[in-house]
Amino acid sequence: FGLGIPIVGMTPYLCHTVVDLASGGVTTSCPEVNFWPYLMTFYTGSVLAITFYGGVFSILPAYIADLFGQKHAGAIHGKALTAWAASAVCGPMGLAYLRSHSQQKAVQELLEIVDKDDATAIKKSFGCSIHDYSTIQNLIDAKTLTIEKLMQLAPAGTVDPTPFLYDSTCYFAAGLMSMAALSNLLIRPLDLNAALKNLQASKST
C-alpha cells in the first residue's frame, strides 16, 4: 500500500518529463536522453497501483483479525467496507473537482496567451471578449470553449496543458494515501495481558 504513495506522487513529474523530452525541449541540449524510460515507468507504476486495490481488499480480513482478534473481526470488517464504499463515492467527486479546477486554470492561461498573440482571435472564434467572464464561463460549461480549440489559436511552441490537468489530483491523492499510511502505522495490536489485568481489576472492585 505504501508503494502507491511514490507512484501517484511521481506521476506529474513523469508526465512533465515525457512531454518535455517528446517535444524536444530537453533533447536539443541532451540528445542522448529519451522519454521511453520515463514513459515505461509511468505505465509500470499505473499497473502496480491498480493491482494494489485488489491486494489490499483480499488481505484486509486477515489483517483485522491479527490486530483485533477473531471475535469482532466481522463487525470491524463491515465498518471498513462501509468506509470504503463512502470513499468510492466521495473520492472520485473530490478528485474530479480538482481536475475541473485545473482545467479552468489551463483555459484561462491559454486565453491570455492567445489574446496576447492576437487580440482579435478570441472575438472572431467565440464572439466574446476575454474579459467577458460570464460568457467565457458559459462557453466552457457548454464545451464550446475547450483546450483543444484554444491550442489551435495559440502561437507555435505553446505547450498543451492537457497532460498536466491531473497534477493537483495526484498530489492530493498522494497526500491522502500518506495520511492513511501514517494512521495505519499508529494502529497497534491489543495488549492482551493489560486487557486481562484491567478486566480482573474491574471484577474485583
KOLKOL-649880 format. One record per residue (C-alpha): x, y, z negated; residue number from 1; chain. Coordinates in steps of 0.2 Angstrom, whole numbers, plus 5000, padded with zeros to 4 digits. Example, Ala and Ser with C-alpha at 12.3 -4.5 7.8 and 13.67 -1.06 7.14 Angstrom:
BEGIN
+------+------+------+-----+--------+
|    x |    y |    z | num | cadena |
+------+------+------+-----+--------+
| 5062 | 4978 | 4961 |   1 |      A |
| 5068 | 4995 | 4964 |   2 |      A |
+------+------+------+-----+--------+
END
This chain:
BEGIN
+------+------+------+-----+--------+
|    x |    y |    z | num | cadena |
+------+------+------+-----+--------+
| 5000 | 5000 | 5000 |   1 |      A |
| 5014 | 5012 | 4996 |   2 |      A |
| 5021 | 5010 | 5013 |   3 |      A |
| 5006 | 5018 | 5020 |   4 |      A |
| 5012 | 5035 | 5012 |   5 |      A |
| 5028 | 5037 | 5023 |   6 |      A |
| 5019 | 5030 | 5038 |   7 |      A |
| 5005 | 5043 | 5038 |   8 |      A |
| 5016 | 5057 | 5032 |   9 |      A |
| 5028 | 5054 | 5046 |  10 |      A |
| 5015 | 5054 | 5059 |  11 |      A |
| 5015 | 5073 | 5063 |  12 |      A |
| 5034 | 5073 | 5064 |  13 |      A |
| 5034 | 5058 | 5076 |  14 |      A |
| 5021 | 5067 | 5087 |  15 |      A |
| 5031 | 5083 | 5087 |  16 |      A |
| 5047 | 5075 | 5091 |  17 |      A |
| 5039 | 5064 | 5105 |  18 |      A |
| 5031 | 5080 | 5113 |  19 |      A |
| 5047 | 5090 | 5112 |  20 |      A |
| 5058 | 5076 | 5120 |  21 |      A |
| 5045 | 5071 | 5133 |  22 |      A |
| 5043 | 5090 | 5138 |  23 |      A |
| 5062 | 5092 | 5140 |  24 |      A |
| 5063 | 5104 | 5125 |  25 |      A |
| 5077 | 5094 | 5117 |  26 |      A |
| 5083 | 5083 | 5131 |  27 |      A |
| 5091 | 5098 | 5140 |  28 |      A |
| 5104 | 5100 | 5126 |  29 |      A |
| 5104 | 5082 | 5121 |  30 |      A |
| 5102 | 5072 | 5137 |  31 |      A |
| 5106 | 5055 | 5128 |  32 |      A |
| 5091 | 5057 | 5117 |  33 |      A |
| 5074 | 5049 | 5122 |  34 |      A |
| 5057 | 5048 | 5115 |  35 |      A |
| 5054 | 5030 | 5115 |  36 |      A |
| 5061 | 5025 | 5098 |  37 |      A |
| 5050 | 5038 | 5090 |  38 |      A |
| 5035 | 5033 | 5100 |  39 |      A |
| 5038 | 5014 | 5096 |  40 |      A |
| 5040 | 5019 | 5078 |  41 |      A |
| 5023 | 5028 | 5079 |  42 |      A |
| 5015 | 5013 | 5087 |  43 |      A |
| 5023 | 5001 | 5074 |  44 |      A |
| 5018 | 5012 | 5059 |  45 |      A |
| 5000 | 5013 | 5066 |  46 |      A |
| 4998 | 4994 | 5067 |  47 |      A |
| 5005 | 4991 | 5050 |  48 |      A |
| 4993 | 5004 | 5042 |  49 |      A |
| 4979 | 4995 | 5050 |  50 |      A |
| 4984 | 4979 | 5043 |  51 |      A |
| 4986 | 4986 | 5025 |  52 |      A |
| 4967 | 4989 | 5024 |  53 |      A |
| 4963 | 4970 | 5025 |  54 |      A |
| 4978 | 4965 | 5015 |  55 |      A |
| 4973 | 4976 | 5000 |  56 |      A |
| 4955 | 4970 | 5002 |  57 |      A |
| 4960 | 4952 | 5001 |  58 |      A |
| 4971 | 4953 | 4985 |  59 |      A |
| 4960 | 4965 | 4975 |  60 |      A |
| 4950 | 4952 | 4966 |  61 |      A |
| 4966 | 4943 | 4960 |  62 |      A |
| 4974 | 4959 | 4956 |  63 |      A |
| 4960 | 4965 | 4945 |  64 |      A |
| 4959 | 4948 | 4936 |  65 |      A |
| 4978 | 4949 | 4932 |  66 |      A |
| 4976 | 4966 | 4925 |  67 |      A |
| 4960 | 4965 | 4915 |  68 |      A |
| 4956 | 4946 | 4914 |  69 |      A |
| 4943 | 4935 | 4921 |  70 |      A |
| 4928 | 4939 | 4910 |  71 |      A |
| 4924 | 4956 | 4918 |  72 |      A |
| 4933 | 4955 | 4934 |  73 |      A |
| 4917 | 4953 | 4944 |  74 |      A |
| 4910 | 4969 | 4937 |  75 |      A |
| 4926 | 4979 | 4939 |  76 |      A |
| 4927 | 4972 | 4957 |  77 |      A |
| 4910 | 4978 | 4961 |  78 |      A |
| 4913 | 4996 | 4955 |  79 |      A |
| 4929 | 4996 | 4965 |  80 |      A |
| 4919 | 4991 | 4981 |  81 |      A |
| 4906 | 5004 | 4977 |  82 |      A |
| 4920 | 5017 | 4976 |  83 |      A |
| 4927 | 5010 | 4992 |  84 |      A |
| 4911 | 5012 | 5001 |  85 |      A |
| 4909 | 5030 | 4995 |  86 |      A |
| 4927 | 5034 | 5001 |  87 |      A |
| 4922 | 5026 | 5018 |  88 |      A |
| 4908 | 5039 | 5019 |  89 |      A |
| 4916 | 5054 | 5012 |  90 |      A |
| 4934 | 5051 | 5018 |  91 |      A |
| 4931 | 5052 | 5037 |  92 |      A |
| 4919 | 5068 | 5034 |  93 |      A |
| 4933 | 5077 | 5025 |  94 |      A |
| 4947 | 5072 | 5037 |  95 |      A |
| 4935 | 5077 | 5052 |  96 |      A |
| 4933 | 5094 | 5044 |  97 |      A |
| 4952 | 5096 | 5043 |  98 |      A |
| 4953 | 5091 | 5061 |  99 |      A |
| 4940 | 5103 | 5066 | 100 |      A |
| 4949 | 5117 | 5057 | 101 |      A |
| 4965 | 5113 | 5066 | 102 |      A |
| 4956 | 5113 | 5082 | 103 |      A |
| 4948 | 5130 | 5079 | 104 |      A |
| 4965 | 5137 | 5074 | 105 |      A |
| 4973 | 5130 | 5090 | 106 |      A |
| 4959 | 5138 | 5101 | 107 |      A |
| 4962 | 5155 | 5093 | 108 |      A |
| 4980 | 5154 | 5096 | 109 |      A |
| 4978 | 5149 | 5114 | 110 |      A |
| 4965 | 5163 | 5116 | 111 |      A |
| 4978 | 5175 | 5110 | 112 |      A |
| 4992 | 5168 | 5122 | 113 |      A |
| 4980 | 5169 | 5137 | 114 |      A |
| 4974 | 5186 | 5133 | 115 |      A |
| 4992 | 5192 | 5131 | 116 |      A |
| 4997 | 5185 | 5148 | 117 |      A |
| 4981 | 5191 | 5157 | 118 |      A |
| 4969 | 5202 | 5148 | 119 |      A |
| 4955 | 5198 | 5160 | 120 |      A |
| 4957 | 5179 | 5161 | 121 |      A |
| 4945 | 5176 | 5146 | 122 |      A |
| 4932 | 5188 | 5153 | 123 |      A |
| 4932 | 5181 | 5170 | 124 |      A |
| 4932 | 5162 | 5164 | 125 |      A |
| 4920 | 5163 | 5149 | 126 |      A |
| 4911 | 5180 | 5151 | 127 |      A |
| 4916 | 5187 | 5135 | 128 |      A |
| 4930 | 5197 | 5126 | 129 |      A |
| 4942 | 5188 | 5115 | 130 |      A |
| 4936 | 5200 | 5101 | 131 |      A |
| 4918 | 5194 | 5103 | 132 |      A |
| 4919 | 5182 | 5089 | 133 |      A |
| 4901 | 5176 | 5088 | 134 |      A |
| 4901 | 5172 | 5107 | 135 |      A |
| 4918 | 5164 | 5106 | 136 |      A |
| 4912 | 5153 | 5092 | 137 |      A |
| 4896 | 5148 | 5101 | 138 |      A |
| 4906 | 5143 | 5116 | 139 |      A |
| 4917 | 5132 | 5105 | 140 |      A |
| 4902 | 5124 | 5097 | 141 |      A |
| 4894 | 5121 | 5114 | 142 |      A |
| 4911 | 5113 | 5120 | 143 |      A |
| 4911 | 5126 | 5134 | 144 |      A |
| 4927 | 5134 | 5127 | 145 |      A |
| 4940 | 5120 | 5125 | 146 |      A |
| 4958 | 5117 | 5123 | 147 |      A |
| 4959 | 5109 | 5140 | 148 |      A |
| 4951 | 5124 | 5149 | 149 |      A |
| 4962 | 5136 | 5139 | 150 |      A |
| 4978 | 5126 | 5144 | 151 |      A |
| 4973 | 5129 | 5162 | 152 |      A |
| 4973 | 5148 | 5160 | 153 |      A |
| 4988 | 5148 | 5149 | 154 |      A |
| 5005 | 5153 | 5156 | 155 |      A |
| 5018 | 5140 | 5161 | 156 |      A |
| 5028 | 5132 | 5147 | 157 |      A |
| 5013 | 5134 | 5134 | 158 |      A |
| 5013 | 5118 | 5123 | 159 |      A |
| 4997 | 5109 | 5122 | 160 |      A |
| 4992 | 5108 | 5104 | 161 |      A |
| 4981 | 5093 | 5106 | 162 |      A |
| 4994 | 5080 | 5099 | 163 |      A |
| 4996 | 5091 | 5083 | 164 |      A |
| 4977 | 5093 | 5078 | 165 |      A |
| 4979 | 5079 | 5065 | 166 |      A |
| 4994 | 5086 | 5057 | 167 |      A |
| 4984 | 5093 | 5042 | 168 |      A |
| 4974 | 5077 | 5041 | 169 |      A |
| 4989 | 5066 | 5040 | 170 |      A |
| 4997 | 5077 | 5027 | 171 |      A |
| 4981 | 5077 | 5016 | 172 |      A |
| 4979 | 5058 | 5018 | 173 |      A |
| 4997 | 5055 | 5013 | 174 |      A |
| 4994 | 5066 | 4998 | 175 |      A |
| 4978 | 5056 | 4993 | 176 |      A |
| 4987 | 5040 | 4995 | 177 |      A |
| 5002 | 5047 | 4984 | 178 |      A |
| 4989 | 5051 | 4970 | 179 |      A |
| 4981 | 5034 | 4972 | 180 |      A |
| 4998 | 5025 | 4971 | 181 |      A |
| 5003 | 5036 | 4955 | 182 |      A |
| 4987 | 5032 | 4947 | 183 |      A |
| 4989 | 5013 | 4951 | 184 |      A |
| 5006 | 5014 | 4943 | 185 |      A |
| 4999 | 5021 | 4927 | 186 |      A |
| 4987 | 5006 | 4925 | 187 |      A |
| 4994 | 4993 | 4913 | 188 |      A |
| 4988 | 4976 | 4908 | 189 |      A |
| 4978 | 4974 | 4892 | 190 |      A |
| 4989 | 4971 | 4877 | 191 |      A |
| 4980 | 4955 | 4870 | 192 |      A |
| 4989 | 4955 | 4854 | 193 |      A |
| 4985 | 4973 | 4850 | 194 |      A |
| 4967 | 4970 | 4855 | 195 |      A |
| 4965 | 4954 | 4844 | 196 |      A |
| 4973 | 4964 | 4829 | 197 |      A |
| 4960 | 4978 | 4832 | 198 |      A |
| 4946 | 4965 | 4833 | 199 |      A |
| 4951 | 4956 | 4817 | 200 |      A |
| 4953 | 4973 | 4808 | 201 |      A |
| 4936 | 4979 | 4813 | 202 |      A |
| 4928 | 4962 | 4807 | 203 |      A |
| 4937 | 4963 | 4791 | 204 |      A |
| 4930 | 4980 | 4787 | 205 |      A |
+------+------+------+-----+--------+
END
